[in-house]
Amino acid sequence: MTTNSDEVAYTLVYDPSPQGIVYSVSDFQKSLEKGSDNEKIDTMKKILVAMLDGNSFPELLMHIIRFVMPSKNKKLKKLLYFYWEIVPKLDSEGKLKQEMILVCNSIQHDLQHPNEYIRGNTLRFLTKLKEAELLEQMVPSVRACLEYRHAYVRKYAILAVYSIYKVSDHLIPDACDILDSFLLAETDPICKRNAFVSLAELDRESALNYLQSNITSIESLDSLLQDTFIEFIRRDAIRTPSLKPQYVELLQDILSSTNSNEVIYEAATALTVLTNNPTTLINVTTKLIDLAVKESDNSIKLIVLDKIEEIQTKNPNSLEDLTLDILRVLTCQDLDVREKALDISLELVVSRNVDDVVKLLKKELQSTVDNNDEKSLEYRQLLTRCIHQVATRFVEVSANVVSLLLEFIGELNSEGASGIISFAKEVIEKYPQLREEILQELIGAMPNIKSAKAYRGALWVLGEYSQSESDIQASWKHIRESVGELPILQSEYKLLNNADGQEEEVQEAPVHVSKGPTVLPDGTYVTESALTVEAMKKSLSKEEKDSRPPLRRFILNGYFYSAAVLSNTIVKLVLRFAKVSKNESIINGLKAEAMLILVSILRVGKSKLVEKQIDEDSEERIMLAIYILMEHSDGQVPAKEKELLEMAYLDATISSYKKRVSINKRKVDRKRAYSVSRSADPIDMPMTFRQFAAGDSMHTPLDTTDQDLELACKGGSFVAKQEANSITSRLKKIVPLTGFSDPVYSECYIITHQFDVVLEVLLVNQTKETLRNLHVQFATLGDLKIIGNPPSTNIIPHGFHRITVTVKVSSADTGVIFGNIIYDGGHGEDSRYVILNDVHVDTMDYIKPASCGEAEFRKMWNAFEWENKLTVKSNLPTLQAYLKKLVEVTHMKVLTPEESYSDENCRFLSCNLYSKSTFGEDALANICIEKDPATNSIIGEVRIRSKTQGLALTHGDSIAQMGRVANTVSVNSI
């Protein structure tokens, strides 16, 4: 399905019969003979659509000449010229048909028509005509149209002159002189633009002379002509490098003087192609930044930012002085534009501008505090992530950035607050000299944290990085204040009684309220006391609940995972304090207070004061912490057991986190090294001295603009992929639609092209009779849509016929195409049918590997409601081989670092995968597999989640098919 850029691009015509109704030639002839103009218009549309499907209809040529060509209806005349574009004008011997003489007379008449729009439409038709015999008779009329009073006619007349010259130069041998004279006399900017484009293609010297004669007034010319000059300069500078300095200077003048956004962009693009001078690139980028700020269309902003990013990629470190200027684009409210501007700016941050960048990002972050809508929250998270990236690269701003972010931690949601804690954790690990200062800042900000997830991360930081005696005591003091009054259960009952205005002691039993027994779902009775019943009838206000310390609030709200993390943190602090201090009284006091806190949490977790009961896992972890504290306090722990205990609590988790930080650092370093290597010149690159060389071609960058346009027209990588396909690979995509014993054998070749699936269907008549009025009907299941059923045809005995069916794809869900073949029976018999096999369209070509952060993955995993869970049982040799095969068939990307699953001796593998479809659909996967020691096979589970059911099922089918193929027993010999 390649497209040749030199071929004629025919005009698309709306199909008036989308139901696939087929008309015969006699029907068309009757409608043209006896119908009104409106009926003829509908008939012409049907004829055009049928001809574009491959039917030439030579019998209709004279009917159209007789009954359509004389009409004066404007719509009918327009359709008539569409017909002249595609109708075969030559006979079987390659000579011009006799009927075309009548057509020539009609065209000449229209070229002299008093209506300027009919003249213009006719001239536009001539630009698509490639038969020299027809064009020869039009030349005098075309020349006369060059002097017509209306610019609409002249702009197409000049293009007609160019087109006729390209078809056959002897028809208008003085075309260059005509174009040159036309340029001097013409005043309309569009006509001048068309004339200069044509002259530049035919005579480069004449176009260059015209450009030189207008250099002094180029700033005052129309923007259309300026764009044409810029394109000519860009192409000519590649062909003649000696003129490049003059061209660069001229483009700079145009760039500084013009007010047209289009001219600014084109001139900037041309300058980036012609020069690598840093000063010039800074001026170009400044103009592009102004354009991105002023332009209201977000798509144009993204295009301009892409161009700025391209300049930075090709010329690293040349735009560092414009970092703050690029951040001016943040005034746009579109999140994609803001993200693009921030990504570019982060690549330009260096030590001399990092302070200014952080201040600006701080100002932007403060502006989002008062807004809590969804866009503001996403923008706040984006700013937080960017500040994080800047601070981890530059130690001089790390402490200030942590303080800045911790100030906002109470106003952020769970994800934003967790991101700040993760950032503080990474800074503490990378810069030990800032550890004490950041710990103090973190302890001061922890009372403001409202997210249980973020608070758990902060507790982990306190447990791991409180190394000195003073840091441990400061962390312990905060934990003690955050838990509140102990014991929690009795103090809460006392608070409830005081809230009711009662002054009794907690130990005094309140009045018993008679109540029937409460039965649990398992049939047992609930044990209740009068104290519990009375307390359940009382409650605190929302303000009083929110005023509780953080840990106490989380525990009473039922977040007992935070309590489990607290138990580990307490054990770490106690063990570490015992190593750095020999004060037994303080150590014993810490142990006693720690056990009081943990026991109090267990008691309140089983009471009716909490919103939900404590879970078994959290209870077990808290009990384990109490056991360790009790055993450690006896002083009789064996040395080996004590060493294992300290390794598990004090060394294992921090070493694991250090490995993760080092992995992330290697990723960043590899990315930067790749970016530098792409723009670096090879060491053996020859040097060119301008004084010693006639041309300066070595210093002229490659102009890829025309190549990009050609790839866009031809389909880009799709065409290269199709051309690379061998005959063997094409055979794999052939699907038989019928059997060999059917009267009609049919098979189709499936081609995936952008958002379409094209079926090239081959029909073979296996009978000794002509199959008349044969047509194929297709229908679909899923998000597929048939675009036009092919028309009916006749197939001779043992004859072949090919048809093409286009199917529109709107999602990555697997679809099914089914249908049948219908043809007329002989001697008045009823129509005969051949049922086609179903075609399952594999939409995996629309699914591409993608990347996302851990927080984003977890957010989507919790939000997506469709899950497809598959059981794994495979005979592949290793876990890594199964993962590699899974990635290959699902087109997903592994998000888990390779270091976590690369050990081939490990019997267990768990990782996350992610992919994104062309239609913007996300697919997540989690794989947990292990080696069964008994059977040496791979067992486990794969869970796939997506927003829609179809995508989850599509990936599930691919994995199931992979399992069937992998476990198939193959026999090599008997």
Sequence and secondary structure as in RCSB ss.txt:
>XXXX:A:sequence
MTTNSDEVAYTLVYDPSPQGIVYSVSDFQKSLEKGSDNEKIDTMKKILVAMLDGNSFPELLMHIIRFVMPSKNKK
LKKLLYFYWEIVPKLDSEGKLKQEMILVCNSIQHDLQHPNEYIRGNTLRFLTKLKEAELLEQMVPSVRACLEYRH
AYVRKYAILAVYSIYKVSDHLIPDACDILDSFLLAETDPICKRNAFVSLAELDRESALNYLQSNITSIESLDSLL
QDTFIEFIRRDAIRTPSLKPQYVELLQDILSSTNSNEVIYEAATALTVLTNNPTTLINVTTKLIDLAVKESDNSI
KLIVLDKIEEIQTKNPNSLEDLTLDILRVLTCQDLDVREKALDISLELVVSRNVDDVVKLLKKELQSTVDNNDEK
SLEYRQLLTRCIHQVATRFVEVSANVVSLLLEFIGELNSEGASGIISFAKEVIEKYPQLREEILQELIGAMPNIK
SAKAYRGALWVLGEYSQSESDIQASWKHIRESVGELPILQSEYKLLNNADGQEEEVQEAPVHVSKGPTVLPDGTY
VTESALTVEAMKKSLSKEEKDSRPPLRRFILNGYFYSAAVLSNTIVKLVLRFAKVSKNESIINGLKAEAMLILVS
ILRVGKSKLVEKQIDEDSEERIMLAIYILMEHSDGQVPAKEKELLEMAYLDATISSYKKRVSINKRKVDRKRAYS
VSRSADPIDMPMTFRQFAAGDSMHTPLDTTDQDLELACKGGSFVAKQEANSITSRLKKIVPLTGFSDPVYSECYI
ITHQFDVVLEVLLVNQTKETLRNLHVQFATLGDLKIIGNPPSTNIIPHGFHRITVTVKVSSADTGVIFGNIIYDG
GHGEDSRYVILNDVHVDTMDYIKPASCGEAEFRKMWNAFEWENKLTVKSNLPTLQAYLKKLVEVTHMKVLTPEES
YSDENCRFLSCNLYSKSTFGEDALANICIEKDPATNSIIGEVRIRSKTQGLALTHGDSIAQMGRVANTVSVNSI
>XXXX:A:secstr
    TTS        S TT     HHHHHHHHHH  HHHHHHHHHHHHHHHHTT   GGGHHHHHHHTTT   HH
HHHHHHHHHHHS  B TTS B TTHHHHHHHHHHHHT S HHHHHHHHHHHTT   HHHHHTTHHHHHHHTT SS
HHHHHHHHHHHHHHHHH TTTSTTHHHHHHHHHHH   HHHHHHHHHHHHHH HHHHHHHHHHTSTTGGGS HHH
HHHHHHHHHHHHHH GGGHHHHHHHHHHHHHH   HHHHHHHHHHHHHH   HHHHHHHHHHHHHHHHH   HHH
HHHHHHHHHHHHHHSTTSSGGGHHHHGGGGGS  HHHHHHHHHHHHHH  TTTHHHHHHHHHHHHHHTSS  SHH
HHHHHHHHHHHHHHHHHH HHHHHHHHHHHHHTGGGS HHHHHHHHHHHHHHHHH GGGHHHHHHHHHHHGGG  
 HHHHHHHHHHHHHH  SHHHHHHHHHHHHHHH SSSHHHHHHHHHHHHTT    TTS          B TTS B
    HHHHHHHT    HHHHHTS HHHHHHHTT HHHHHHHHHHHHHHHHHHHHH   HHHHHHHHHHHHHHHHH
HHHHHTSSSSSS   HHHHHHHHHHHHHHHHHHHT   HHHHHHHHIIIIIHHHHHHHHHHHHHHHHHHHHHHHH
HHHH   TT     GGG S  GGGS    HHHHHHHHHHTTHHHHHHHH  HHHHHTTEEE S TTSSEEEEEEE
EEETTEEEEEEEEEE SSS EEEEEEEEEEESSEEEE     EEE TT EEEEEEEEEE SSS EEEEEEEEE  
STT   EEEE   EEE GGGGEEE    HHHHHHHHHH  EEEEEEEEE  S HHHHHHHHHHHHT EE S GGG
T  TT SEEEEEEEEEETTS EEEEEEEEEE TTT  EEEEEEEEESSHHHHHHHHHHHHHHHHHHT       
